[in-house]
Amino acid sequence: MVNKLIFALLLLATPVLSQSTRTYTVAVSGGDYTTLTAAEADLEQDLVANDSDLTIEISGLWSGDPEGAAVSITGWNQSATQNLTIRGVDDSRAGTTWKTDAWFVKGFYVGIQVFESFVTIDGLQIGTLQGNSNCLNVGTSGDSSLVVSNCFFNGEGSNVRGVLLNSGDETTNQRIRNNIFLDCDNQGVLINGGQEACAYVDNNTFFDCGSGIVSNPTKGTIARNNIFWGVTTPTSGGWDNSPEISNNNWTDLSDITYTGCGGCGADDTYDGTDPFEDEPGEDLAQATGASTIDNGEDLSGDFTDAIASGTRGATWDQGAHEFVAAGDPDTLHPQKVLIKISMIYWNQIKWYI
């Protein structure tokens, strides 16, 4: 009986992992690789032949790849069932401030460039070192089923973009969500593509950028729950008007325009009150009482996460960060959960992040 109980405890304590996912760690020491550049170059492989997804995790407090060393994702040969994910975890995961002691990548003309489909970039800090550059550049062959989430984009120099998407047609599926765009003086997100290119740009925070979202397709782009603060032109270009529309965006200006979509923006918010925890210090967490809190559209059919390992509440906030009040059970601190097994209680740490 004792052996059976121990076995039951082990089953509960051990997470169930997918057998079709391979995970490698990038860390300054103790990981499979010491730079993302090295991991990408070594692991470039035919995931279809290996019949597996592949995840590269970046962990720990350290400076990451050498400045100027851009990462290029190409030659992977994936399919819809073989996906590549690169994500920050633990201390290296992007938060509401730019962390100089955590992993980041900054290139001269591009930080990361993607020329593959079925790629997820999650929780990374990505920047540039000079003007006329893109923090993240997505090429024409890498625009299908792309997810860019929970990242912090930091532009340096003039004419800098956060994300450049060279979209395809209506078969593309691009998701840009829960990201912070800081000092991208050209555009936060620029979408180039055909008339029906499909891109969802949701719950991002644009701070001190020239333009927020520029949509060059005649229609197809949808923007929801975004915050534009200190942004000269929040939106421009063509916008979709059926069946989903751009809505519930927030700006400190008096207007957001959606060319070609008469029904867009009906629930947009115009408010000149600073919504951030520490705007001068560029901490872009939402402050207590901000009008952006509980003011967003529920997009839980698409995603439920937020930047800094946050989780969306029952009532959604606008922007990348989901506000959690002090004392709320959904805090960034662990809580102990007691699980009764026969007459024995087992302490399990449950993280709310």
Secondary structure, DSSP 8 states (H G I E B T S, - for coil): -HHHHHHHHHHHHS----TTEEEEEE-SSSSSBSSHHHHHHHH---HHHHT-EEEEEE-SSS--S-TT--EEE-----BTTB-EEEEE-GGGS--SS--TTS--EEESSEEEEE--SSEEEES-EEEESSSSEEEEEE-TTS-SSEEEES-EEE--SSSEEEEEEE--STT--EEEES-EEES-SSEEEEEE--TT--EEEES-EEES-SEEEEE-SSS-EEEES-EEES-SEEEEEB---SSS--B--EESSS----BT-TTTTTT-EE--S--EEETTTTEEEE-TT-TTTT-S---TTT--EETTTEE--SS--SSS-----TT-SSSSS-EEEEEEETTEEEEEEE---
